[in-house]
Amino acid sequence: MPHFILNFLAFCVSKIVFKLDKKHRKIIDINLKLCFPYKDENERKELAFKIYNNFAKFGLDCIKNQNTSKEKILAKVVFDNEEILTQALKEQKGVIFATAHYGNWELLSLAYAAKFGAISIVGKQLKSQRMTEL
């Protein structure tokens, strides 16, 4: 599916969810007020929608990545200081990646596996049982 169609689909999904999901929209607004006390309600609303749109794009990208090639995954990623990782692997040393929810960090596991081999992921239990079951 072409990228522009996925972007349009993400936009439509995010518009609908943004309108219906009052609970999380309120949480986002509280957080935006804390981070950006100088922004007015309209600016915060615009930022909040961008969050929903980004999340929709991410979700569709995850689905799209399920049946993609190593080459396409690696084309989306840049490994900074790759020589450090390569040297550690060459010396058979373990490597621990620590990351936050910034950017498309979930793509790391796919890209690492495509370039270097198997990877294990550790995370904490989700609060939502429904999300855990996904």
C-alpha positions in Angstrom: 0.0 0.0 0.0 1.5 3.4 -0.9 2.7 5.6 1.9 0.3 8.5 1.1 -2.6 6.1 1.5 -1.3 4.9 4.8 -0.9 8.5 6.0 -4.4 9.4 4.9 -5.8 6.3 6.7 -3.8 7.2 9.8 -5.2 10.7 9.7 -8.8 9.4 9.4 -8.3 6.9 12.3 -6.7 9.5 14.5 -9.5 12.0 13.8 -12.1 9.5 14.9 -10.2 8.3 18.0 -9.3 11.8 19.0 -13.0 12.8 19.0 -14.2 9.7 20.9 -11.3 9.1 23.4 -12.1 11.9 25.9 -10.4 10.1 28.8 -6.9 10.0 27.2 -7.4 13.4 25.5 -7.9 14.9 29.0 -4.8 13.2 30.3 -2.8 14.4 27.4 -4.0 18.0 27.9 -3.0 17.9 31.6 0.5 16.7 30.6 0.8 19.3 27.9 -0.2 22.0 30.4 2.6 20.8 32.7 5.1 20.8 29.9 4.0 23.9 28.0 2.2 26.2 30.5 2.5 29.1 28.0 0.5 27.3 25.2 -3.2 28.1 24.9 -6.0 25.6 24.6 -6.0 25.6 20.8 -2.2 25.0 20.6 -2.5 22.1 23.1 -5.4 20.7 21.2 -3.3 20.8 18.0 -0.4 19.1 19.7 -2.7 16.5 21.2 -4.1 15.6 17.8 -0.5 15.3 16.4 0.1 12.7 19.2 -2.9 10.7 18.1 -1.9 11.0 14.4 1.6 9.9 15.2 0.4 6.9 17.2 -2.0 5.9 14.3 1.0 6.1 11.9 3.1 4.1 14.2 0.4 1.4 14.5 -0.1 1.1 10.8 3.7 1.0 10.4 3.9 -1.9 12.8 1.3 -3.8 10.8 3.1 -3.0 7.6 6.5 -4.1 9.0 5.1 -7.6 9.8 5.6 -8.8 6.2 8.5 -6.6 5.0 12.0 -7.4 4.0 15.3 -6.9 6.0 16.4 -4.4 3.4 13.2 -2.3 3.8 13.6 -2.4 7.6 17.3 -1.4 7.5 16.5 1.5 5.1 14.5 3.1 7.9 17.2 2.9 10.5 20.6 4.5 11.1 22.9 2.9 13.7 25.1 5.6 15.2 28.5 4.5 16.4 27.9 1.1 14.9 31.6 0.2 15.2 31.1 0.1 19.0 28.4 -2.5 18.7 30.2 -4.5 16.0 33.4 -4.6 18.2 31.4 -5.8 21.3 29.7 -8.5 19.2 33.1 -9.5 17.7 34.5 -9.9 21.3 31.3 -11.9 22.2 30.4 -9.3 24.8 26.8 -8.8 25.7 25.1 -5.5 24.8 22.3 -3.9 26.6 20.2 -1.2 24.9 18.3 1.1 27.2 15.7 3.3 25.6 12.7 5.5 26.3 9.5 6.0 24.4 11.0 8.4 22.0 10.6 8.0 18.2 10.0 4.6 16.7 12.0 2.7 19.2 10.1 -0.5 18.6 11.8 -0.6 15.2 15.1 -1.2 17.0 14.4 -4.9 17.6 13.5 -5.5 13.9 16.5 -3.6 12.6 19.0 -5.1 15.1 17.8 -8.6 14.2 17.9 -7.9 10.5 21.5 -6.6 10.7 23.1 -8.5 13.6 21.0 -11.5 14.6 18.7 -12.5 17.4 17.7 -10.0 20.2 15.9 -10.4 23.5 13.5 -7.8 24.9 12.7 -7.2 28.5 9.8 -5.0 29.6 7.4 -4.6 32.5 3.9 -5.9 32.7 1.3 -3.6 31.2 -1.5 -2.2 33.4 -4.1 -3.1 30.8 -4.8 -6.8 30.4 -6.3 -6.2 27.0 -3.1 -4.5 25.8 -1.1 -7.4 27.3 -3.1 -9.9 25.4 -2.5 -8.1 22.1 
